[in-house]
Amino acid sequence: IAAGARHHARELAEHWLRLARSRPPEAGTGGDWIEDLVEEDDSVERIDEVLAAGRGAIIVTAHLGDWELLCARLRRRGYAGAVIGLKKRRDPVADWLIDMRRAYGVTTLAQDSSPREVLRVLQAGGTVGLLCDLEVRRLAGEFVPFFGRPALTMTAPAALARAHRLPLIPVRCVKPRGSAIYRLSVDEPLELDASMDKKAATVDLMARVNERFEAWIRETPEQWAWHQARWRTRPGELEATPLHAR
């Protein structure tokens, strides 16, 4: 796994440098290599089915495979929208990532963006993407099982699902074993359980998201960019502040 992880990290660096030199699909040039490197299957139609309701779509994924290439491939397919990501002042790495996404036509919204900014994207029929497999102490969260242990898990995806009456759509872009190219696939959308109270529904939905991520990671563990201690915070060490309670 360790050797595979090192190879995967080198590939990510190469792909992201190419993405930084790409252009939005409307430009008509500079992005054919993305289609060549990422195949898709019929499951992508699940995104179209959600978008057909006219309220946009919320995509969740993990730091697995090539998540930036995933975003670029969806943009090349014609989906417009934004990702919610980290924005730091005077952080050259964060600035470079934002510029890279802008190069191929995707906006980055800060994690503390106004709900109105997210609403604008969804009302325009766009997609909003979130990476939600890592611990982020400064964000609203709940302790939810992840590989059998309580893990501080961001609850923003569940809050968005409730606010906009949308399911969460799990999407991944990974290299199947033995393949030279990536495959973009979309799992069955996950609905918020309206029969539960807010806290229970939030924990239930994020637990199902975590279960989906677990299954993905077990398939290709060397492609999970696990760059922090996922179980760093334990129950009782930090008071989880769920968004629904704010």
Protein Blocks (a to p, Z undefined) as FASTA:
>chain_A
ZZmmmmmmmmmmmmmmmmmmmccfklopojlmmmmmpccdfklmmmmmmmmnonopaddd
ddehjlklmmmmmmmnopacdddddddehilklmmmmmmmmmnopacddfkbcfklmmmm
mmnopacdddfkbccfkbccddddeehiacdddfklmmmmmmnopacddddddddehiab
dcddddddddddfkbcfklmmmmmmmmmmmmmmmmmmmmmmlpccfbcfklpaghjaccd
dfklZZ
